[in-house]
């Protein structure tokens, strides 16, 4: 959580240079190169079933990166992640299907309602940024589901193949929008830092966690994401949230952690 959100704040500082799509392309492309060089997954090719799951895992991974960076470009990081984390919450609740677990959904919904610009003192949010964050939430849910399916592949193979699949469509999108600006030394250096902090390191650690933990425990840990994101936005970018926005983030964190803690195995 610390690594991925520090990298996210760093990445947002690069948006004025090549846009959110360009930063996504550099991040995912460099992370794929790093993972392929370190893991060398071709030494043990996946089965056909694993290959299909890896392709979907990589697709969700790439889409999640594109969409959440699109949200970061339009709304504060902490707010965007508070919306995005609804994805893991949905995984927990749908796998439980107990009436009391839906109370956590209502708590999260109340938190998100507090973020709506219908309250006095709450700054308006870009509707496109909210839509991007909601799309990222769906992709994050699918990332967890298919990540669990391929987590049995050892030695970081799942992450390496997934990053390769993600780069096959995120890099062309970045090149189409940013062009030769992606090759600027400052962009490549910053992109390498983001690739390590937000992709190679945290996704490898997450895959190791998914191989050892049930989804609900993973969900409890992930639920702290919005708080880490808001702190990273404040410390790195100077993004100041209102007291009501902080309260909304806390409610979403409690809802996600509570749902994961009380869900059936």
C-alpha positions in Angstrom: 0.0 0.0 0.0 2.8 2.4 0.8 4.7 1.6 -2.4 1.8 1.7 -4.8 0.4 5.0 -3.5 3.7 6.7 -3.3 4.2 5.7 -6.9 0.8 7.0 -7.8 1.5 10.4 -6.3 4.8 10.5 -8.2 3.1 9.5 -11.4 0.6 12.3 -11.1 3.5 14.8 -11.2 4.4 13.5 -14.6 1.0 14.0 -16.1 1.7 17.5 -17.4 4.5 16.1 -19.5 2.9 13.2 -21.3 -0.6 12.9 -20.0 -2.1 10.0 -17.9 -2.1 7.6 -20.9 1.6 8.3 -21.5 2.6 7.7 -17.9 0.5 4.5 -17.9 2.4 3.3 -21.0 5.8 4.1 -19.5 4.9 2.5 -16.1 3.4 -0.7 -17.5 5.9 -1.1 -20.3 9.0 -0.6 -18.1 7.5 -2.8 -15.4 6.9 -5.6 -18.0 10.5 -5.4 -19.1 11.8 -5.5 -15.5 9.6 -8.5 -14.6 10.5 -10.4 -17.8 14.2 -9.8 -17.3 14.0 -10.9 -13.6 11.6 -13.8 -13.7 12.2 -15.1 -17.3 8.8 -16.8 -17.3 9.3 -18.5 -20.6 11.3 -21.2 -18.8 8.0 -22.7 -17.7 5.2 -22.0 -20.1 1.6 -21.9 -18.6 -1.1 -24.4 -19.5 -3.8 -23.4 -21.9 -6.2 -22.7 -19.0 -3.7 -20.7 -17.1 -2.9 -18.7 -20.3 -6.5 -17.7 -20.7 -6.7 -16.6 -17.1 -3.4 -14.8 -17.4 -4.6 -12.9 -20.5 -7.8 -11.7 -18.6 -5.7 -10.9 -15.6 -3.3 -8.8 -17.7 -6.2 -7.1 -19.5 -7.8 -6.1 -16.2 -4.4 -5.0 -14.9 -3.8 -2.7 -17.9 -7.4 -1.3 -17.9 -7.2 -0.7 -14.1 -4.0 1.4 -14.6 -5.4 3.4 -17.5 -8.6 4.2 -15.8 -7.3 5.0 -12.3 -4.6 7.3 -13.8 -7.4 9.0 -15.8 -9.2 9.5 -12.5 -6.1 10.9 -10.8 -5.7 13.5 -13.5 -9.2 14.8 -12.7 -9.9 14.3 -9.0 -7.8 14.0 -5.8 -5.9 10.7 -5.4 -7.5 9.9 -2.1 -11.0 10.4 -3.4 -10.3 8.4 -6.6 -9.0 5.4 -4.6 -11.9 5.6 -2.2 -14.2 5.1 -5.2 -12.0 2.4 -6.7 -11.8 0.3 -3.6 -15.5 -0.4 -4.0 -14.3 -3.2 -6.4 -12.6 -5.3 -3.7 -15.7 -4.6 -1.5 -17.9 -6.1 -4.2 -15.8 -9.2 -4.4 -16.1 -9.7 -0.6 -19.9 -9.1 -0.5 -20.7 -11.2 -3.6 -18.7 -14.1 -2.2 -20.5 -13.9 1.1 -24.2 -13.3 0.2 -25.2 -12.8 3.9 -27.7 -10.1 4.7 -25.5 -8.4 7.3 -22.6 -8.1 4.9 -24.8 -5.8 2.8 -24.8 -3.3 5.7 -21.1 -2.7 4.8 -22.2 -1.8 1.3 -24.6 0.8 2.8 -21.8 2.2 4.9 -19.6 2.5 1.9 -22.4 4.0 -0.1 -22.9 6.6 2.7 -19.2 7.4 2.5 -19.4 7.9 -1.2 -22.5 10.0 -0.9 -20.5 12.3 1.4 -18.1 12.9 -1.5 -20.9 14.1 -3.7 -20.9 17.9 -4.4 -24.4 18.3 -3.0 -23.2 19.2 0.5 -22.1 22.6 1.6 -18.3 23.0 1.7 -17.7 19.9 -0.5 -15.8 20.9 -3.7 -17.3 19.6 -7.0 -15.8 16.5 -8.5 -15.2 16.1 -12.3 -17.9 13.6 -13.5 -15.4 12.0 -15.9 -12.9 11.5 -13.1 -15.6 9.7 -11.0 -16.5 7.6 -14.0 -12.9 6.6 -14.6 -12.6 5.6 -10.9 -15.8 3.5 -11.1 -14.4 1.7 -14.1 -11.1 1.1 -12.3 -13.2 -0.4 -9.4 -14.6 -3.0 -11.7 -11.2 -3.8 -13.1 -9.8 -4.1 -9.6 -12.5 -6.6 -8.7 -11.7 -8.7 -11.7 -7.9 -8.3 -11.0 -8.5 -10.0 -7.6 -10.7 -12.8 -8.9 -8.3 -13.7 -11.8 -5.2 -13.0 -9.8 -6.3 -15.6 -7.3 -6.7 -18.1 -10.1 -3.2 -17.6 -11.4 -1.5 -17.1 -8.0 -0.4 -20.7 -7.9 2.1 -20.0 -10.6 5.3 -19.5 -8.6 8.3 -17.2 -8.9 6.4 -14.1 -10.0 5.4 -15.8 -13.3 1.8 -14.6 -13.1 2.9 -11.0 -12.6 5.4 -11.2 -15.4 3.0 -12.6 -18.0 0.2 -10.3 -16.7 2.4 -7.2 -17.1 3.4 -8.3 -20.6 -0.3 -8.8 -21.6 -1.1 -5.4 -20.1 1.7 -3.6 -22.0 0.5 -5.0 -25.3 -2.4 -2.5 -25.4 -1.4 0.2 -22.8 1.8 1.1 -24.6 0.2 1.6 -28.0 -2.4 3.9 -26.4 0.4 5.9 -24.7 2.4 6.2 -27.9 -0.7 7.4 -29.8 -1.4 10.1 -27.3 2.1 11.2 -26.2 4.3 10.2 -29.1 8.1 10.8 -28.9 7.6 12.6 -25.6 7.7 9.2 -23.9 11.4 9.0 -24.8 12.4 12.2 -22.9 15.0 11.4 -20.2 12.9 12.9 -17.4 9.9 10.9 -18.4 11.8 7.6 -18.7 13.5 8.2 -15.3 10.3 9.2 -13.6 8.5 6.3 -15.3 11.1 3.8 -14.1 10.6 4.9 -10.5 6.8 4.6 -10.9 7.2 1.2 -12.6 9.1 -0.1 -9.6 7.0 1.6 -6.9 3.5 1.1 -8.4 3.9 -2.1 -10.5 6.8 -4.4 -10.2 7.2 -4.3 -6.4 3.6 -4.1 -5.2 2.1 -6.5 -7.7 4.8 -9.1 -6.9 4.0 -8.7 -3.2 0.3 -8.9 -3.8 0.7 -12.1 -5.8 2.7 -13.6 -2.9 0.0 -12.5 -0.5 -2.8 -13.9 -2.6 -1.0 -17.3 -2.7 -1.0 -17.4 1.1 -4.1 -15.6 2.2 -7.8 -16.0 1.7 -9.5 -13.3 -0.3 -11.2 -11.8 2.8 -7.9 -11.3 4.6 -6.4 -9.7 1.5 -9.5 -7.5 1.3 -8.9 -6.3 4.9 -5.4 -5.2 4.1 -6.4 -3.6 0.8 -9.1 -1.6 2.5 -6.6 0.8 3.9 -5.7 1.9 0.4 -7.8 5.1 0.3 -6.2 6.4 3.5 -2.7 5.7 2.2 -3.6 7.4 -1.1 -5.0 10.5 0.6 -1.8 10.7 2.7 0.4 10.3 -0.4 -1.6 13.0 -2.2 -1.2 15.4 0.7 2.5 14.7 1.4 3.7 14.5 -2.2 1.3 16.7 -4.1 -0.1 19.0 -1.5 -3.7 17.8 -2.1 -5.8 19.0 0.8 -9.1 17.3 1.5 -11.9 18.7 3.5 -12.9 17.2 6.8 -16.0 15.7 5.2 -13.9 14.1 2.5 -11.6 12.6 5.1 -14.7 11.3 6.9 -16.0 9.7 3.7 -12.7 8.0 3.1 -12.6 6.6 6.7 -16.2 5.2 6.2 -15.2 3.5 3.0 -12.1 2.0 4.7 -14.2 0.7 7.6 -16.8 -0.7 5.2 -14.2 -2.6 3.1 -12.3 -3.9 6.2 -15.5 -4.8 8.0 -16.9 -6.7 5.0 -13.7 -8.6 4.5 -13.5 -9.4 8.2 -17.0 -10.8 8.5 -17.3 -12.6 5.2 -17.5 -16.3 5.0 -14.3 -18.1 3.9 
